[in-house]
Amino acid sequence: MRTPSWFTVPSLLLFTACSGGELVGVHIDLAADGSGTLTLRSLAPADSATAAETRTHGADWTVRGALVSSQGTFSRIAQVTLGDGEVTFAPQLDGDRPGLRVTLTRGPDAKWIAALTPPRQQRRRLAGAYDPTGRTREIGDVLRLEIAAPGRVITSGVLPTGRGVEANRDGDKATLLLPVATAREEGDAFVWDISWLRK
């Protein structure tokens, strides 16, 4: 596992690929043999002052947050879990239409959600540092899961449905958006199925 890279909240503006709500999540670059690269992006309040703060004078700092990006590799996607087994991956890599089933536990005590984003009150507080104009009321409130498949994605669907839950596909990428508020509700686990064409 590589050493995590740290980004302060002002630096989050550089992440133009995601909206303020979708800063946190999981990205998997999957190879045809089930190996690949796992990237996690999590948001958290930060305790340590940055160099930018210590070299700036005349201001009292009141809000500090960090986006932590961690990346590592795996040899078998079936062995990868998040949140002490709350998120699992079941690949079916044989045949002309290989696929992957992702099962995501939901509920107020889901550890994998807490590991990626803080509670709502803290997300709203950090939003002020992320967007000082005040237009962004809350950040890190949508979990974005991406699978970069080893072929063109032909299906991406999730059950059960819920407020703001979206499963999409574009080229070789499948994306699942889960609002944190919906994911924290009691209910059956989300089951996200994707399939792709073998190259």
Secondary structure, 3 states (H helix, E strand, C coil): CCCCEEEEHHHHHHCCCCCHHHCEEEEEEECCCCCEEEEEEEEEECCCCCHHHHCCCCCCCCCCEEEEEEEEEECCHHHCEECCCCEEEEEECCCCCCEEEEEECCCCCCHHHHHHCCCHHHHHHHHHHHCCCCCCCCCCCEEEEEEECCCCEEEEEEECCCCCCEEEEECCEEEEEEEHHHHCCCCCCEEEEEEECCC
